[in-house]
Amino acid sequence: MQERRWSDDRLALVLDVLAQPEQWQRFETALNQRLIRVYQLQPQRVRLDSTTTSGYWSVSEEGLFQLGYSKDHRPDLPQLKVMLSALDPLGLPLVTQVVAGNAADDPLYLPAIKQVSQSLPGHGVLYVGDCKMAALSTRAYVQAQGDYYLCPLANTQMPDAELDAYLQPVWNGNRPLLAVHRVTAEGEDEVIAQGYEQCIELSSEVEGQSITWTERRLEGVLAGLARIARAPSATTVRLAGSFRQQQQKVEATLAARHAVRGAFAVDGDGTLAVGTVLERLAKRGMRGGGFDLLPGDLRLVGNGHLDFVVDQQPYVQGFAPVIQLFLARISQGTVVPFDIETSILLRRADVQAFIHTKSRFEGSSSRHEYPLRRG
């Protein structure tokens, strides 16, 4: 290849071609098929999720940057939304879809799954997503094409009253529980949850054809409590709606349960809702924790209102698939892709460096290092 073939004009022409959705999808599919074949990957699981990115942009009627529900709690900033499908556990991106920032999440899963299936050599793949993947049409399509799905049911599919009815026999001690196991990176067997299974018959229509299948539902109970002697009881509270609505749900729950000793949220919005409520209830001395590392989370942990947050490391998530593919290639398949844990627990002392950094990234713009205390 000659240097002149990499001029700005030639690269711009390539980008113009790939900017067309049909052209990009064909390129992405062909690239995935080649990577899977060359590295002899055996696709078994695909994870799907969406995220947003916002900025100081102008909003136009047909533009990608639109005002919508902000996961960063900046509804005043236009944003775009990215839907990512990645091969698990490698973390290799398969399909990336960029849509307007005011688009709903639910309709994005089905097109992503359809495009992913074009890249894979066969079916029998497990698709893993959050509750927004639980739309009946999405689950029906996955079932119809011979694949599997794993996702929590949203409140629309599993109302609170129905969930309470499922779990009441557990709280009464009338329902025996089964342990859910997994093998750790060290090869040890670990109990990660306890629950019981229910089989529900579902029916739907896919591309004009009616299908019926049996859905296996695992009604779970908090796993950590099962391993603690004289463990306290736990109550699961579903948080949905706007940030203020989630705050009100947390406030109402804690007001009705004066003996509650702590609260733990499992997503970004829930963590901020729990943390801000605990901040107002500081005199009760409750413990709290959650997920994500947004500025609000940092403040709550730094001020001691949350004991910890669990952060997913984007740098590790991006670097790990590349090094794994490299090792698999140079070892001619001797080194196979492995499971990797990209989360890290951050306590009060850990977040100080994040709070005082001059960059929105980890560390300053001139010194790239992870800003955690050493020793």
N, C-alpha and C positions, 0 to 999 in steps of 0.2 A: 504494500500500500504506500502510495506516495503522499507526501505531506500536503500537497495541494488538494488532495481529495478530502481533507478534513477542514476545509475552510468554513468560515461562518455561513456563507451562502449555501454550501452543500448540506451542512447540518440543519439549516433552517428548512430546506426542502424536505429533508427526512422527517423533521418534526411536523411539518404541515401535513404530510401523508399520514403519519401516525396519530395526528390529532383527530382524524375522522374515526368515530366510534367503531364502525365496521372493520376498518383497517387495523385499528388497535386490538380489537378482540381476536382477529385472525392471527396477528403477530404474537399476542400473549398466549394463545392456545398452542401455537406451533412451538414457542419457546418452552412452555411447560412440558409438552410432550417430549421434546429433545432432552431437557434436564432429567426427567424421570427415566428416560431410556439410557442415557449416557451414564448416570450415576446409579443405575439399577435400583431405584427407589421402589418401595412397596407401599403405595398409599393406603392407609387404613383409617386415618382420622383427618378431618378438616375442621378448623375453627373459623368462625365468622363473627365479626364485630364491626361496629362503625365508630367513628370519632369525628370531631369537628375541629376546624382551625379558623380563627377569627383575626381580624385586623382592621386597620383604618382605611377601608375601601369605600368606593362609591357604589350605591345600589342601583342597578338598572333592571328593567322589567324582565329581560331574558338572561340576565347574568347569573353566574354561579353564586356570587356573594349576595346573600339575602339575610334579612333579619329573621331569626327563628329561635326555637328553644335552645338556650345556651348552656352547655355542660360546664362552661367556665364561669358561669354566673355573670356574664357580660352581655345582657340582651341588647345593649346599645350598640354593639359592634356587629357589622355584617360578617357572616361566616359561610364557609362551604363545608360539605360533609363528604367523608371518605369511607367507603365500605371495603373492608379488606378480608379476603379469604386466604388462610395460610395452612400449609401442610404441617400437621402435628405428628411427632414432637419436634421436627426439624425447624419449624418456624419459617419455612420457605414460602414467600408470597406467591399465590397462584392467580388471583384475580383482584384487581384494584378498580373500583368504580368511584368516580367523582361526580357528585350531584349537588344540586342547589342546597344552600344551607337551611332552607325552610322545608325540606322534604322530610316526610315521616320515615322512621326506621323500618317499620313492619314490611312495607312493599319492596324493600331492597334485598331481602334474603332470597326470595325465589329466583330473580334474575341471576344473582350471584351463584346460587347452587346449580342452575342450568348451565352457566358458563364453565364452572369448575368441572362438571361432569364431562364436558367436551374434551377437557385436558387429560382426564384420567383413563387408564387402559381398561377399566371395568367398573362394576358396581360392587355392592357390599361394603360401601364406605360409611363411616360414622360421621355425621355432621353435628358439631357442637356449637351451640350459641346461647344467648341469653333469652329472657322471656319474650322478647320481641320476635324471636324466631318461631314462637309457639302458635302462630296463626294456623287455623285448621287447614287452610289451603296449602300452606308450606309443608306441614306435616304430611298431608295427603300426597303431595307430589313426591316427596322423598320416599314414602312407602311404595308408591306406584312404580318408581323406577328401580326398586330392588335395593335401596340403601336404608340406612338407619339414622335416627335423630336422637339427640340428647339435649334437653333444655328444661328449665323450670317453667311452670305454667304461670301466666300472668293472672292478675286478679279477675280479668274478664273470663278466663277459662276455668279458674278455680276460685270462686268467691270465698270470702272469709268464713261464711257459715258452713260451706261445704268442707273447707279445710279443717275447721274446728271439729266437725263431725268425724272426719277421718282420724284425727289425732286424739279424740277424747278417750277411746279405749286404751291408748298408750298411757295417758295421764292417770287413768284409773287402774293401771296395772293388769288389764285383761288381755292385752295384745302382746304376745311374745315378739321379740325383735331379733332380726338377723344382722350379723356383723358384715360390713362391707370392707373388703381388704384391698390393699395394693402392695406391690413390691417396690421398695425404695431403691435409690441409686446404689445403695450398698448391698442389695440383694436380700434385705430383711423384710419379713412380712409385717405390715402395719395396718391396724384398724383405723379407718378414716371416718367411718360413720356407722350408725345403726338405724335400721328402719324396717319396714315391711312392704311387701309388694301387693298391688292390686291390679287386676286386669280389666280394662274397660273396652267395650266394643264400640268402634267409631265408624261412621260412614261419611263419604264426601264424593265430590265429582271432580275428576281430573281430565281436562281436554275432552269433555263430553262423555266420559266413561265413569260410571258409578263404581266405587270401590268400597270394600268393607275390610277392616283389619282390627286386630286386638292390640291395644296399646298397654304396655306395662308401665305402671306408675309406682315409683318408690317414694313412699311417704317417710321422710327422714326425720331423725331426731339428732340434736347436736352431738357430734362425735366426741369432742373433748371431755364432756361431762361423764361419758361412759367409762373413762379411764381414771376418774378421780374418786377416791374414797369419800363418802359422805358428801357427794356433790350437791350443790344448790340446784334448785329447779330453774328452768329457763322457759321463756315465752317468746315465740316468734311473732313479730309485728311487721306487717307489710306496709311499706312506704311507697306512695305513688302520687302523681300530680306535681304541682309546682313546688318550689322550694318552701314557700310559706305553708302550703298544705302538709308537707312532710314534717315541718317543725311543729305544727299544731297536733299532728298525730303522735309525735314523740311526747309533747307536753301532756296531752290527754292520757297517754299510757302511764307516764311516770306519776301523774297526779292521782291516778286510780290505784297505783301500787306503791305505797310508801315504803315497803320493805325492799325495794329494788336496790341492789348494791352496785350495779354497773350496766353499761349498754355498749354494744358492739355493732357497728354498721358494716355492710358488705359491699358498698359501692361509694362512688364519689359524692353524689348528692346526699345520700343517707348519712355519710360521715359528717358533712358540714351541718346537716340538720341536728344530728345528735350532739355534736360539739357545741353549737351555739346554745342549745337548750341547757347542756351541762354547765356552760359558762354562767348562765343566769341562776343556776341552782348550785353554785359553788359551795354554799354552806352545808349542803347535804353530804358532801365528801364522796360523791359517786365516782367510780372509775369508768373510763371510756376509751374506745379505740376504733379504728376503721381503716379505710383504704384511700390511696391517692396522695398526691403531693402538690396540690394546688396552694396558692398563697394563703387561702383561708385555713387550710389544714395546717400549714406551717405555723401560722399565728396561734391556733388553738393548742397545738402540741408545745410550742415554745412558751406559751403562758401557763402551761400545766393543766389546761381544761380537758385535753385528751392525753392519755398516757402514751399512745403510740399510733403510728399509721404504717401500713404496709405499702411500699412503693414498688411498682413494676419498672424495671430498668430498661428503657428504650435502647440504650447503647448496646447492652448485652443482647437484647432481642434482635438487633440488626446485625451484630458481629457474629453471633453464634452460628446462624445458618451458613454464612460464608466459610467460616473455618471448618465446619463439619463437612461441607461439600468438598473443600480442598483436601482434607484428610482422607475422605473416602476415595477421591480420585487418585492421589499419589500412592495410596496403599493398595490400589486395585481391589477395593471392596473389603479388605481385611478390617478396616475401621469403619463401622457402620454408624449411622446417625444415632445419637443417644438423647435421652431425656435430660432436660436442663431446667433448673429452677431459677427464674430471673427476678424473683421478688426479694426484698430486703426489709427488715423491720427497723424502723427509725423511732428512737425515743427522744426525750426532751434535749439531751445533750447533743444528739446527732443532728438535729435540725438547725442549730445555731448558724452553721456555716452556710446553709441554704438561705436563711433569712437575711444574712448580711452580704451575700454575693451581689456583685454589680451586674451580673448577667442572669437572664431567665433560664440559662442552662446550668449544668452542674459545674461550678467553678467560675472563674473569670474568663473573659474573652482572650486573655493573653497567656493564661496558665491553665492548661487542660489537665485537671486531676480531679479525682473524686473527693469532695470536701468533707470527709469524715475524719473524726479524730483518730489518731494512730496510738497504738500502745494501750 
